[in-house]
Amino acid sequence: MFAAEDKPNLNPQKTWKGFPSDPVELLLLAHINGTTTVRELSLFCARTVEQTVVVLDRLAGLGIISESKAAAQAPKAAAQGPKAAAQAPKAAPAPSSSPPSSAPGAEAPLVDRRFLKRLGELDTSVLAEVVDLEPRRKEEVLLLYHSLSQLTPFQLFGISGDALDRDVKRAYQRLSLRFHPDRYYGKNLGSFKLMMEKIFRVISESLELLSTEENRQRLAAVYPEAFQTGGTPSGEDLTSAEPTQTDAAEVSSETDSFSGEHSDPGRRAPRAHRRVGLRNQIASVLSRANSNSMVSGDSEDSEEAPPGIVLPPPGGYKTPPTRLDPLHRAAQERAQRVSVHLAEGRRALETKNYGTAASHFKTALSLDPKHEEASRLYQEADAKNRETMGTSFAARARMEEEMRDLQRASELWAMAAEMHPTTEILLAAAQCFSKLNNHAKAREYAQRAAQGATRPEAGLVLARIYMAAGMGLRAQSTLKELAEKFPGNPEVQRLQREAQKMK
């Protein structure tokens, strides 16, 4: 009944034959106003066009929404016969700011292609990569990724300077549904994963700039083309400056449910005057931003703006004010996150929560690898955390040995030796593996404990392991070194006599 470009409308409630019962139906009813297409409705409910049409057909069967014009006129045209259909004038194709989709029901591009780079200007070898994306989606991601540096927030969202807050939210919703990496969770995206993460990060940053009318008006001096009368951010005539009757009806239907200055066309004049004042103030501030005073925060010219504001020339500024560097802004945000993690890590150190402290310091290091204090604190917290974890594993291993579960005890001793390899833990691990007749592991831990040992215990344990494994010559060599290092030790002499009896 419905096509992708149809715009369903609500019927009077007295004509309804039933009420919606599905959450998706309720979500669609919240956006059906006679101006939103089926394709746009599918984005709101995160469904395909075909799935959305099924829900709309069910609502139309209940009499809640009206049929599309194309569906209503189809039976009449069929009844008039092929001759009348041939004589009927063909409807002119609707103007589109982007090329039509290659497949029926395909999602249309959300960013005007006139603002994007051409495919021939880019390296398209990545398009041959085998990933879980359709060819048209790979092309769309590639073009948008390489065009981010030249797109303004208004061009990315497809709005003008006088757009309403709900227009910004709808544009953000459509973009996030298309480019959010979580939409492709579990799929193989290959090189396109990093591209989509960068695209969504820029979309989120742009939302902060455009989220409120006040923020958008502050950008008037930075992106003056978005506020030009009768034009779009590109300067081209994408939409007519004077609204038609249909456009006026759509705007009226959208603003009837809202109160304030947006619902009263007569109040747009004061809003325009207020916008001019804001532009003048922002222009006077941004004129000093060329010296990076606003970015660095170390400007010597930190006094308040002069009370006298100079009006812009009639033709506008010849050169637009310098745009704030998004990379510098990202660096400031990264530095702020580093300071937050450092503060949380110090607080965790004070409470001896070494694992949490090490995690915070490691995160700070990932954000700023050259941060000396974060590196020092991370090493300190990590060492304390490993010591605590090693002691805990050793205590648990002793409990398992008392319960005669040598296999589990050996695993815990190995974990304790990895986290905190003290001589005591290494010798205990060696003795446990020796009880399991795992002489290779036992010899490994005993040798690590004997290295640099100042007491004979580690060497004696190693000699006993050699003797248990039937390696008499190795045991005699080890005991000879111990006898030279610790002369007169009775335990060394006793083991020497036992080792000499071995063949």
Beta strands, then each sheet from edge to edge (+ up, - down):
end
